[in-house]
Amino acid sequence: MSQHTTLRVGGNAESVYEASDPDGLSGVVSFLVKEEIPYLVAGKGSNLLVRDGGIGGVVILLAGAFADIQFEGSDYPDILAGAGLSIADLLIWCREKGLSGLEFLAGIPGSVGGAVAMNAGAFGKETGPRVREIRLVSQRGQLTARDRSRLRFSYRDSNLEPGVVITNVLFRLDRDAPKTVSARIAGCLKRRKETQPLEYPSAGSIFKNPLNDYAGRLIEQAGLKGKRIGGAMISNKHANFIVNKAGATAMDILTLIDLAREEVRRTAGVQLELEVQIVGGAEKP
C-alpha cells in the first residue's frame, strides 16, 4: 500500500479493486457485504496510515467516471464532482470556470470524497458548508443520495456511517473572476508551503487540534520537534506533521505517534485525538 498512500509506508493489500463507475461499484460492495468480506476505500491515501502487516479484504480505488466534474443545474453555480477527483484537479477546474469557495483546500493531496467525508479544512474554513448533496453506495450496496438536510458536519468529521462509499458530491460555489480565484489559490499554496513540510511524504495533520489550542504547539512544547525514529521524523517546520524522511516504516511512525501522545499528556495534561486513520495488521507477513 506504500504506493497508494501519501506517507509511502505500509504492507500490501490482500486484494485491490479499481472501480470505474457507480453501478459497478454498487455491485461489488453488495457482493462484499453479502460474503462478509471487509473493504476499505483508500481515496488518494492522504489521511491514511497502513500498518506494516498490510490490509486484509479489499481496498477500493476510485477511477474512471469518479474523476469527472460538471455543472449541475442552471440557477446556481452548482457543480457535481466525482469522489475520486483530486483536490488539485478540482481547483484547476474551478479556477478556469471562475468558481470560488474551495480555494482553502489548495495543497491538500486528497480526493473530493475524502475531503467531504472528513470535512477537510484549513485557514478557518471547512468543506462541509459548500456541500449540497452527497451521492453514495450504502452499506448494503445500494445507490442513494443524501441532501443537505440529512448531512451533519463537525470538526474533521461527518455523520456518514462507516462502510458507505461516496460516489459524487454536489457543491454550491460562488462566481468570481478566474484571476481572483487563481490569486486565492496561489495565496493558500504559498501559506501552506511556508508552514508545512510539503517536501517530504506525510499524511497531513496527525492529530486533531484540541479545543482552543493547537496539536502542533503542544507537541513542540513537549520538546519533540525534530524527534526522529528510524526513517520517520516529527517535522521541524510543523510539529503536527510526521514525515517520511527516508525509508520509514509504519512502525516508526506509530512509535512517534505514541510518543507524542504520551509526552503531551505528561507535559500539558491533554489527550490528543488522531486525525489520521490507522488501518491494517501490525506485523509484516
C-alpha positions in Angstrom: 0.0 0.0 0.0 3.0 2.3 0.1 2.3 3.4 -3.5 -1.3 4.3 -2.6 -0.7 6.5 0.5 1.0 9.9 0.8 3.1 8.6 3.7 4.7 6.0 1.4 4.6 3.3 4.0 2.5 0.2 4.7 2.2 -3.5 3.8 0.3 -5.0 0.9 -3.4 -5.2 0.4 -4.9 -8.7 0.1 -6.8 -7.5 -2.9 -7.3 -4.2 -4.8 -10.4 -3.3 -6.8 -10.3 -0.3 -9.1 -13.9 1.0 -9.6 -14.7 2.9 -12.7 -18.4 3.8 -12.4 -21.1 3.8 -9.6 -23.1 0.8 -11.0 -20.1 -1.4 -10.9 -19.1 -0.2 -7.5 -22.6 -0.9 -6.2 -22.4 -4.5 -7.4 -19.0 -5.1 -5.8 -20.0 -3.6 -2.5 -23.2 -5.7 -2.5 -21.1 -8.8 -3.0 -18.5 -7.9 -0.4 -21.2 -7.2 2.2 -23.1 -10.5 1.4 -19.9 -12.5 1.6 -18.8 -10.6 4.8 -15.5 -9.5 3.1 -14.1 -6.3 4.7 -13.3 -3.4 2.4 -11.7 0.0 2.6 -11.9 3.0 0.2 -8.4 4.4 0.0 -9.1 7.6 -1.9 -5.7 9.4 -2.5 -4.3 8.0 0.8 -3.6 11.4 2.2 -5.2 10.7 5.6 -4.2 7.1 5.9 -1.6 5.1 7.7 -1.4 1.4 6.8 0.4 -0.8 9.2 3.4 -2.9 8.0 1.3 -6.1 8.0 -0.9 -4.7 5.2 -4.7 -4.8 4.8 -7.0 -7.9 4.7 -10.0 -7.9 2.4 -10.4 -5.5 -0.5 -9.0 -2.0 -1.0 -11.2 0.0 -3.3 -9.7 2.7 -5.6 -11.9 5.1 -7.5 -11.0 5.8 -11.1 -12.8 6.4 -14.5 -16.1 8.3 -14.1 -15.3 9.0 -10.4 -12.8 11.7 -11.7 -15.5 13.5 -13.7 -16.8 17.0 -13.0 -19.6 19.1 -14.5 -22.1 21.9 -13.9 -25.4 20.7 -12.4 -28.4 22.9 -12.9 -28.5 26.5 -14.1 -29.9 28.6 -11.3 -26.8 28.5 -9.2 -23.1 27.7 -9.8 -23.5 24.1 -8.6 -21.0 21.5 -9.6 -21.1 17.7 -9.4 -17.7 16.3 -8.7 -16.7 12.6 -8.7 -15.4 11.3 -5.4 -12.2 10.1 -7.0 -11.3 13.6 -8.4 -8.2 15.0 -6.8 -8.4 18.3 -4.9 -5.8 19.7 -7.3 -7.8 18.9 -10.4 -11.0 20.2 -8.8 -9.3 23.6 -8.1 -7.9 23.8 -11.6 -11.4 23.4 -13.0 -12.9 25.9 -10.6 -10.1 28.4 -11.5 -10.8 28.0 -15.2 -14.6 28.4 -14.7 -14.4 31.3 -12.2 -15.8 29.4 -9.3 -14.9 30.4 -5.7 -15.4 28.8 -2.3 -12.9 25.9 -2.1 -9.6 27.7 -2.6 -8.6 26.9 1.0 -8.2 23.3 0.0 -5.2 24.1 -2.2 -2.2 21.9 -1.5 -4.1 19.1 0.2 -3.1 15.9 -1.7 -6.5 14.2 -1.2 -9.7 13.4 -3.2 -13.1 15.0 -3.2 -14.6 12.1 -1.4 -12.1 12.1 1.4 -12.3 15.9 1.8 -16.0 15.7 2.3 -16.1 12.6 4.5 -13.7 14.1 7.0 -14.8 17.7 6.4 -11.3 18.8 5.5 -10.5 22.4 6.3 -7.7 25.0 6.5 -7.3 28.6 7.3 -10.6 28.8 9.3 -12.7 27.3 6.6 -14.2 23.8 6.1 -15.6 21.7 3.2 -19.0 20.9 4.7 -20.7 24.3 4.3 -20.3 24.0 0.5 -21.9 20.6 0.2 -25.5 20.4 -1.1 -25.8 16.7 -1.7 -23.8 13.5 -1.4 -24.4 10.6 -3.8 -23.1 7.3 -2.4 -23.2 3.5 -2.2 -24.9 2.5 1.0 -23.7 -0.2 3.5 -26.0 -2.6 1.6 -24.6 -1.7 -1.8 -27.5 0.5 -2.9 -27.0 3.7 -4.9 -28.6 6.5 -3.0 -28.3 10.2 -2.2 -28.4 12.5 0.9 -29.3 16.1 0.6 -28.2 18.9 2.9 -30.9 18.3 5.4 -29.6 14.8 6.2 -25.9 15.8 6.4 -24.1 16.9 9.6 -20.5 18.2 9.6 -18.3 18.8 12.6 -14.6 19.4 13.1 -12.8 16.9 10.8 -15.8 14.6 10.8 -19.3 14.0 9.2 -22.3 11.8 10.0 -21.5 9.4 7.2 -21.5 5.8 8.5 -18.6 3.5 8.2 -18.9 1.4 5.1 -20.7 3.9 2.9 -18.8 4.9 -0.3 -19.2 8.4 -1.7 -19.5 8.4 -5.5 -20.3 12.1 -6.2 -20.6 15.4 -4.4 -22.8 18.3 -5.3 -21.1 21.6 -4.3 -22.6 25.1 -4.3 -20.0 27.7 -5.1 -19.8 31.4 -5.9 -19.0 33.1 -9.2 -15.8 35.2 -9.3 -13.2 36.3 -11.8 -10.8 33.5 -12.7 -7.8 35.7 -11.9 -9.2 36.4 -8.4 -9.8 32.7 -7.8 -6.3 31.9 -9.1 -4.8 34.5 -6.7 -6.6 33.0 -3.7 -5.4 29.5 -4.6 -1.8 30.8 -5.0 -2.1 32.6 -1.6 -3.2 29.4 0.1 -0.5 27.4 -1.5 2.2 29.9 -0.5 1.0 29.9 3.1 0.9 26.1 3.2 4.4 25.8 1.8 5.7 28.3 4.4 4.2 26.4 7.3 4.1 22.7 6.3 6.7 20.2 5.2 5.4 19.6 1.7 8.9 18.5 0.5 8.5 15.1 2.4 5.9 12.4 2.3 3.3 12.8 5.1 -0.3 12.1 5.9 -1.0 15.8 6.7 -2.0 16.6 10.3 -1.6 13.6 12.5 -3.8 14.9 15.4 -6.9 17.0 15.6 -6.5 20.3 17.3 -7.8 20.3 20.9 -10.4 22.9 21.8 -8.8 26.4 21.9 -5.3 25.1 21.2 -3.2 23.5 18.5 -1.7 20.0 18.5 1.5 21.3 16.8 2.0 23.8 19.6 1.6 21.2 22.3 3.9 18.7 20.6 6.5 21.4 20.2 6.1 22.5 23.8 6.8 18.9 24.8 10.2 19.2 23.1 9.5 16.7 20.2 10.0 18.9 17.2 12.7 17.2 15.1 12.4 13.9 17.0 13.4 11.0 14.8 12.8 7.3 15.0 14.1 5.2 12.1 13.1 7.0 8.9 10.3 9.0 10.4 10.5 12.4 12.0 8.3 14.9 13.7 8.7 17.9 11.3 10.9 20.8 12.3 8.5 23.0 10.3 5.2 21.9 11.8 5.1 19.5 14.8 1.7 18.1 13.9 3.3 16.5 10.8 5.2 13.3 10.9 7.3 13.0 7.7 8.9 10.0 6.0 12.5 11.3 5.7 14.0 8.2 4.2 12.7 4.6 4.2 10.4 4.9 7.2 8.2 2.0 8.3 4.7 2.3 9.6 6.1 1.2 13.0 8.5 4.1 13.0 5.5 6.5 12.5 3.3 4.7 15.0 6.1 4.9 17.6 6.3 8.6 17.1 2.6 9.0 17.4 2.5 7.1 20.7 5.5 9.2 22.0 3.8 12.5 21.0 0.5 11.5 22.8 2.4 10.3 25.9 4.6 13.5 26.2 1.7 15.9 25.5 -0.4 14.1 28.1 2.5 14.3 30.6 3.5 17.9 29.9 0.1 19.5 29.2 -2.5 17.1 30.5 -4.1 16.9 27.1 -5.2 13.7 25.3 -4.5 14.2 21.6 -7.1 12.7 19.3 -6.0 11.2 16.0 -7.0 12.8 12.7 -5.2 10.2 10.6 -6.9 6.9 10.0 -4.8 3.8 11.0 -5.6 0.5 9.4 -4.1 -2.9 8.8 -2.1 -5.5 10.7 0.8 -4.8 12.9 3.3 -7.4 11.6 4.9 -7.8 8.2 3.7 -11.1 6.6 
